[in-house]
Amino acid sequence: MIRGMFSPATTPEIQKKILSMMLSAPEATAVGAIKAMVDPAKWKEDVFPQPILGIYTEHSTVVNQEYAKVHYPKMEYREISGAGHFLMLDKPKEFNRLLLEFLDKQNL
């Protein structure tokens, strides 16, 4: 499962580090995370009016665009091509550029 999150941009060094960290976590951590993602009690009808930056891999199917438009009306959806699940490690310069651009727009 973990290797399926890598892309050609995930260097062998980064793969080794990710595998080491994820495989050393207790099994209960992974099980708890997966259960939380699919728990219907977590998916409420709340609307979050704050500016939100969502950075995803190209052609991601993780975000339901219609759900996001309703529940995150100020969400800025951005994609990074050629990256896998760990896009901040695969493409750190592009990730950081998108993040800094977003923060600049917030006048922080």
C-alpha positions as CSV (number, residue, x, y, z in Angstrom):
1,M,0.0,0.0,0.0
2,I,2.7,2.5,0.9
3,R,4.7,1.9,-2.2
4,G,1.6,2.7,-4.2
5,M,1.8,6.2,-2.8
6,F,5.1,6.8,-4.5
7,S,5.7,8.4,-7.9
8,P,8.7,8.4,-10.2
9,A,9.6,11.7,-8.4
10,T,9.9,9.9,-5.1
11,T,13.6,9.3,-4.8
12,P,15.0,6.1,-3.3
13,E,16.2,8.0,-0.3
14,I,12.8,9.5,0.4
15,Q,11.1,6.1,-0.2
16,K,13.4,4.6,2.4
17,K,12.7,7.3,4.9
18,I,8.9,7.1,4.4
19,L,8.9,3.3,4.6
20,S,10.9,3.4,7.8
21,M,8.7,5.9,9.5
22,M,5.4,4.3,8.4
23,L,6.4,0.7,9.1
24,S,7.7,1.6,12.6
25,A,4.3,3.1,13.6
26,P,2.1,0.8,15.8
27,E,-0.5,-1.1,13.8
28,A,-3.2,0.7,15.8
29,T,-2.1,4.0,14.3
30,A,-2.7,2.9,10.8
31,V,-6.0,1.2,11.6
32,G,-7.2,4.3,13.6
33,A,-6.3,6.6,10.7
34,I,-8.2,4.5,8.1
35,K,-11.2,4.1,10.4
36,A,-11.3,7.9,11.0
37,M,-11.2,8.6,7.2
38,V,-14.3,6.5,6.5
39,D,-16.3,7.2,9.7
40,P,-19.6,8.8,8.6
41,A,-19.8,10.6,12.0
42,K,-16.8,12.7,10.9
43,W,-18.4,13.8,7.6
44,K,-20.9,16.4,8.8
45,E,-22.5,19.2,7.0
46,D,-20.4,21.9,8.6
47,V,-19.2,24.8,6.3
48,F,-15.8,26.2,6.9
49,P,-15.7,29.8,5.7
50,Q,-11.9,30.2,6.2
51,P,-9.5,30.4,3.3
52,I,-8.2,26.9,2.7
53,L,-5.4,25.7,0.5
54,G,-5.7,22.2,-0.9
55,I,-2.7,20.9,-2.7
56,Y,-3.1,17.6,-4.4
57,T,-1.4,15.4,-6.9
58,E,-2.4,15.8,-10.6
59,H,-5.9,14.3,-11.4
60,S,-6.5,13.4,-7.7
61,T,-9.7,11.6,-6.9
62,V,-9.3,12.2,-3.2
63,V,-11.4,15.4,-3.2
64,N,-15.1,15.4,-4.1
65,Q,-15.2,18.8,-5.9
66,E,-18.9,19.3,-5.4
67,Y,-18.6,18.5,-1.6
68,A,-15.6,20.9,-1.4
69,K,-17.5,23.7,-3.1
70,V,-20.3,23.5,-0.6
71,H,-18.3,22.9,2.6
72,Y,-15.1,24.8,1.8
73,P,-16.4,27.8,-0.2
74,K,-13.0,29.6,0.0
75,M,-10.9,26.6,-0.8
76,E,-8.2,27.1,-3.4
77,Y,-7.6,23.8,-5.1
78,R,-4.2,23.3,-6.7
79,E,-2.5,20.3,-8.3
80,I,1.2,19.3,-8.6
81,S,1.9,17.2,-11.6
82,G,4.3,14.2,-11.5
83,A,4.0,13.8,-7.7
84,G,2.7,11.0,-5.6
85,H,0.9,11.1,-2.2
86,F,4.0,12.6,-0.5
87,L,4.0,15.6,-2.9
88,M,5.6,17.9,-0.4
89,L,8.6,15.6,-0.5
90,D,8.4,14.7,-4.2
91,K,8.2,18.4,-5.4
92,P,9.2,20.6,-2.4
93,K,10.0,23.7,-4.4
94,E,6.6,23.7,-6.2
95,F,4.8,22.8,-3.0
96,N,6.5,25.6,-1.1
97,R,5.8,28.1,-3.9
98,L,2.1,27.3,-3.9
99,L,2.0,27.5,-0.1
100,L,3.8,30.9,0.0
101,E,1.6,32.3,-2.7
102,F,-1.4,31.3,-0.8
103,L,-0.1,32.8,2.4
104,D,0.8,36.0,0.7
105,K,-2.8,36.4,-0.5
106,Q,-3.9,36.1,3.1
107,N,-2.0,39.2,4.1
108,L,-0.3,37.3,7.0
